[in-house]
Amino acid sequence: MTAASAPGRESPGFRCAAANPEQCRAMSDELPRTFKVVTIWLLLGVLVFVGIQWLLHEQQQMRFRAEGDIIEIRRGADGHYHWPGTINGHSVDFLIDTGATGTAISAALARELELQSIGQVQSSTAGGPVTGQVVRADVTLQGGVRAERLRLVALPALAERPLLGMDVLGRLHWQQRDGVMRIDLRPTQPS
């Protein structure tokens, strides 16, 4: 006898091993209910995931604002400024590092983007000296800032977020106050 059939009738699939036909019917009724409960929990999980992703996206949009020639970047929850952009068309979230002389990326990202090494360099980091590979790439930052064939250092121990250093920031007029970094892209007027 099967769980889905009446006593004395057989159907392909699951066979009930219970001696009492009522137990078989109870198991048969329970199986669809279990699927319903699991499906509801999966849908709730997906909704929570999508909601969190939307919230993170909205927070990022609120952190970055570009109007005309003025860009404002609010400090993130981690205490850092993040500037969305691309490296050779690949989307990245730069961590602004005013203490870094140059822009740096992870060696893994350099491999992923197939950037060719043009030499080695010794860099001093907070963790001590490290050897990195010098590569070149086109960097575009939201708000219209571009640096073509920028010299980058690919460091093996760098986290996933690339560091935007003073080689780019030093070309811009910017100020930092009250948790907001303000970048003015207007040309400087001669005195």
N, C-alpha and C positions, 0 to 999 in steps of 0.2 A: 504494500500500500504506500502511496506517496503522500507527502504533506499537502499537496495541492489537490488531491483527488478525494472523492468520497470513498468510504469503505467498499472494498471489492472492485474498485476501478484502478487501473494503473496508468500513469503518465510518465513520459521520459523525465529524467532528472533526479532530484533528491528523493530518497526513499526513507520513510519514517521507520525507525527501529523500535518505537514504543509499542508496548503490548496493547495499550488502550487507545482507540481511535480518537477520543476526545483530546488526548495529549498531542496527537499529530495535528489536529485542527488548531489547537492553541499555539503550537510552534509555527504553523503556517501563517496564522494571523499576526504573530509577533515579528516575523521576519520583515514584512513590509513596514511595520511601525518603526523598527530599528533603522531601516534605510531612510525613512522620513526624518528621524531624529538626527542621523549622521549628516544628511543633506542640509538640514537647517543649520547645524553647527558649522559645516563647511562654508555655507553662504554667509553666515555671520562673520566667520574668520576672514573671508575675502572682503567683505564690506569694511571691516576694521582696518585691514591692510590698505585698501584703496583710500580710506579716510585719512590714515596717517600719511600716506604718500602725498595726498592733496595738501594736507596741512604743512608738510615740509616744503612743498613747492611754493605755497603761499608765503611762508616765512622767508624763503629765499628771495621771492619777488619784493617783499617789503624791505629786505636788507639792501637791495640794489635799486637805484633809481637814476635814470639818465633823462635830463630835460635840456634840449639844446646842447650847449657846450659845457654844461655843468653835470658832473656825475657825483652822486652821494652814495657812499657805502657805509652801512651801519655795522657796528661790531656784532659779530655772531655770539651765540650762547657760549661758545668755547673761548670767548675773549679775543678772537682774531678777526681780521677783516678778510673777506673772501671776494674775489673778483672773477665772475664767470667769463670764460673765453674758450678759445680753441688753440690747439697746436697742430699745424698742418691739417686743419679741418676736423680734428678729433676733439670733442667737447671735454673740457676740464674745468675744475674749480680751483683757481689759483689762491694760495694762501699768501697774503701780502706780508713781506718780510723786509721792513725798512732797515734791518741790521745786516741784510745780505748784500754783498757787492754785486753779485750776478744772479740771474735766474737759474734755477736748478729743477731738474725732474728726476724721477726714479729711473734706474737702469732698466727696470722692467718695462716702463712706459716707452723708453727709447727703443727697446727691442720690438715692442708691439707696433710702434710707428715706423719701424725699420729705418731709424736714423743712423747714418754712417758716422763712425768715429773719425775725427780729424786730428786727434791727439789726446794726450793725457794731461791731467792737471791735479796738483795737490791742493785740497781745500781744507780750510780750518772750519770745523763745525762745533756746535755746542758739545758734541760727543767726542771731540778730538779730531786730529787730522785724518783725512780719508783721500783716497785716490779715485778720481772720476774720469769719465770720458768726455771730451769736448765734442759737441754735435751742433748742427745748425738747423733751424726750423723757422717757419713763419708763425708768428704769434698774433692772434687777434683777440682783443678784449672787448666785452660788451660796452657800448657807448661810443665805439668808433676808433679806438686806439689800436694801431697796427705796428708791428715791428717785423720787417721782412728779413729773412736769413739771420735771425738773432742767434748769437752764440749762447748756447745752453751748456750746463754741466750735468751729465747723467751720473748720479751717485747711487751706489749699490744699496745703501742702507736707508735711503730716503723713503718716507711714507708715500702713500698713493697720491697725495695732493702735491702738485708742483709749487715751488716757491717763486714768487714774483719779486725780483730784487731791484736794487737801485739802478741797474743798467737800463731799466724801463722807467721806473718811478722818477729817477733823476732828470729825465727829459720833460717831466710834467710839472705843472704848478699845482701843488696840493698842500692841504693843511688838515690837521687832525685835532678835533675838539669835541668834548662831551659825547664820546662814543661814535662820532661820525667822521669819516674821512671824506673830504670834499676835494674833488679834482676839477680844476678849471682848464678846459681845453682851448680857451680863446688865446690868440697870439698875444704875447707880452708887448705892450706899447713901449717904445723907447722913451727914456726920460728926457 
